[in-house]
Amino acid sequence: MPAIDTRDRQHRCVLPFAALPAEVRLLRRAAAAQLDRWGVPTAGDETGLLVTELATNVIKHVGEGTLATLILEWKRERLRVEVHDKSRTLPAPRGAACDAECGRGLHLIAAMAVDWGAVVTTLGKAVWCEIELGPEGACRRVERAVEALESYQGHGGAVLEGRRREVALEESAIELIADLLHWTSARGLDPDDVLDRAQMHYEAERDAA
């Protein structure tokens, strides 16, 4: 992204919050405002989804009302998102039934982020993930999308090539988008608004490339 010189940039923001649904919405807005101040507003929507998922996991698995902390760290071409809480139980991806409303959180984080993990800290644990902000970010997004789509719907172990592979990826993309819209609706978000924001995000990154 030519408009953003990240070679010598390093910024860090610490945002304490209470693990409550209303607080998660405010936290997402605060994160977007911080990115705007840093000059990387195009990362706001993706970061907002990660913040929502990480904070919601605290509500579900640690306890509603738990005091936690969001840390945003921008260093060079990556943005790191961390959520710290008081539990020492590390999360692990697990399978989820096709009609389950939960159980897909870590899979979503893994699909969106270039890297992620969880570590035990002095006071509990931290779950973190990183997204690309540099000029290679768009290329990595395409690669990540293909990886997610290929693993999203199995084909009985068959290796698809050529046109069959393209059709399978297109079908998986449609199903994945539909599932994400269900996910946003289950969390009280407006699917149409999310689609509009995603389109704006895509266009902003395309124009900046």
C-alpha positions in Angstrom: 0.0 0.0 0.0 2.1 3.0 -1.2 0.2 5.5 0.9 1.3 3.8 4.1 5.0 3.7 5.0 5.3 1.1 7.7 9.0 0.4 7.6 9.9 2.2 10.9 6.4 2.3 12.4 5.6 0.6 15.7 2.5 1.6 17.7 0.8 -0.1 20.7 -2.7 0.6 22.2 -4.0 -1.1 25.4 -7.8 -1.1 25.9 -9.2 -2.7 29.1 -12.9 -3.9 28.8 -15.5 -5.9 30.6 -16.6 -9.1 28.7 -20.2 -8.0 28.0 -22.1 -7.9 24.7 -22.5 -4.1 24.8 -18.9 -3.6 25.7 -17.8 -5.8 22.7 -19.6 -3.4 20.3 -17.9 -0.4 22.0 -14.5 -2.2 21.8 -14.9 -2.8 18.1 -15.6 0.9 17.5 -12.6 1.9 19.7 -10.3 -0.4 17.7 -11.5 1.0 14.4 -11.0 4.6 15.7 -7.5 3.7 16.8 -6.6 2.3 13.4 -8.0 5.4 11.8 -5.7 7.5 14.0 -2.7 5.3 13.0 -3.6 5.8 9.3 -4.6 2.2 8.5 -8.5 2.5 8.4 -8.7 -0.2 5.7 -7.8 -2.8 8.3 -10.8 -1.8 10.5 -13.4 -4.2 9.3 -11.2 -7.3 9.4 -9.8 -6.2 12.8 -13.4 -5.6 14.0 -14.3 -9.2 13.2 -11.3 -10.5 15.0 -11.9 -8.3 18.1 -15.5 -9.4 18.2 -14.6 -13.1 18.0 -11.8 -12.9 20.6 -13.9 -10.9 23.0 -16.9 -13.1 22.5 -14.8 -16.1 23.4 -14.0 -14.5 26.7 -17.8 -14.1 27.4 -18.5 -17.7 26.4 -15.6 -19.5 27.9 -14.3 -17.4 30.8 -17.5 -15.7 32.0 -19.7 -12.7 31.3 -18.5 -9.6 33.0 -14.9 -10.8 33.2 -12.3 -8.0 33.1 -10.1 -8.4 30.1 -7.7 -6.4 27.9 -7.4 -5.8 24.2 -4.0 -4.9 22.9 -3.4 -3.6 19.3 0.2 -3.5 18.1 1.2 -2.3 14.7 4.8 -3.1 13.7 6.0 -2.8 10.2 3.6 -4.7 7.8 1.6 -6.5 10.5 -1.1 -5.7 13.0 -1.2 -7.9 16.1 -4.5 -8.3 18.0 -4.3 -9.7 21.5 -7.0 -10.4 24.1 -5.8 -11.1 27.7 -8.1 -12.7 30.3 -7.7 -14.3 33.8 -8.3 -17.9 32.7 -5.3 -20.2 32.1 -7.2 -22.7 29.9 -5.9 -22.4 26.4 -8.4 -22.6 23.5 -8.1 -25.4 21.0 -10.0 -25.7 17.6 -12.7 -28.3 17.6 -15.2 -29.7 15.1 -18.6 -28.1 15.0 -21.9 -29.5 13.6 -23.0 -27.9 10.4 -26.0 -26.3 12.3 -24.1 -25.2 15.4 -24.0 -21.5 16.2 -20.6 -21.8 18.0 -17.5 -23.9 17.8 -16.2 -22.2 14.6 -14.5 -19.2 16.3 -10.9 -20.4 16.2 -11.4 -21.7 12.6 -12.6 -18.2 11.6 -9.6 -16.6 13.3 -7.2 -19.0 11.6 -8.8 -18.4 8.2 -8.6 -14.6 8.5 -5.2 -14.2 10.2 -1.8 -14.8 8.8 -0.8 -16.3 12.2 -2.4 -16.9 15.6 -1.8 -18.6 18.9 -2.4 -18.6 22.6 0.0 -18.4 25.6 -0.3 -18.7 29.4 0.6 -15.4 31.1 1.4 -14.4 34.7 -2.3 -13.4 35.2 -4.0 -15.9 32.9 -3.7 -16.2 29.1 -3.5 -14.3 25.9 -5.0 -15.2 22.6 -3.4 -13.4 19.7 -3.6 -13.2 15.9 -1.9 -11.1 13.2 -3.0 -9.7 9.9 -1.0 -8.3 7.0 -0.9 -4.5 6.3 1.9 -4.4 3.8 1.8 -4.5 -0.1 1.9 -8.3 0.1 -1.3 -8.3 2.1 -3.6 -8.5 -0.9 -1.7 -11.4 -2.3 -1.7 -13.2 1.0 -5.5 -12.6 1.2 -6.0 -14.4 -2.0 -3.8 -17.3 -0.9 -5.6 -17.5 2.4 -9.0 -17.4 0.7 -8.0 -20.4 -1.5 -6.7 -22.3 1.6 -9.9 -21.6 3.5 -12.2 -22.6 0.6 -10.3 -25.8 -0.1 -10.6 -26.9 3.5 -14.1 -25.6 4.0 -16.0 -28.3 2.1 -14.4 -31.7 1.6 -14.6 -33.6 -1.6 -14.1 -37.1 -0.3 -10.3 -36.9 -0.6 -10.6 -36.3 -4.4 -8.0 -33.9 -5.9 -9.9 -31.5 -8.2 -8.1 -29.7 -11.0 -8.9 -27.3 -13.8 -12.5 -26.1 -14.3 -13.8 -28.6 -11.7 -11.6 -27.1 -9.0 -12.7 -23.5 -10.0 -16.4 -24.5 -9.8 -15.8 -26.2 -6.4 -14.0 -23.1 -5.0 -16.9 -20.9 -6.3 -19.5 -23.1 -4.6 -17.5 -23.1 -1.3 -17.1 -19.3 -1.5 -20.9 -18.9 -1.7 -21.5 -21.3 1.2 -18.8 -19.6 3.3 -20.3 -16.2 2.7 -23.7 -17.5 3.6 -22.3 -19.0 6.9 -20.5 -15.8 7.7 -23.8 -13.9 7.3 -25.5 -16.3 9.7 -22.6 -15.7 12.1 -23.0 -11.9 11.9 -26.7 -12.1 12.4 -26.3 -14.5 15.4 -24.1 -11.8 17.0 -26.7 -9.0 16.5 -25.0 -7.4 13.5 -26.8 -6.4 10.3 -25.7 -8.7 7.4 -26.4 -6.1 4.8 -24.3 -3.6 6.7 -21.4 -6.1 7.0 -21.6 -6.8 3.3 -21.5 -3.0 2.5 -18.5 -2.6 4.9 -16.7 -5.5 3.3 -17.2 -4.1 -0.2 -15.9 -0.7 1.0 -12.9 -2.4 2.6 -12.2 -4.3 -0.6 -12.5 -1.2 -2.8 -10.3 0.8 -0.6 -7.5 -1.8 -0.6 -7.9 -2.3 -4.4 -7.6 1.5 -5.0 -4.6 1.8 -2.7 -2.7 -1.2 -4.3 
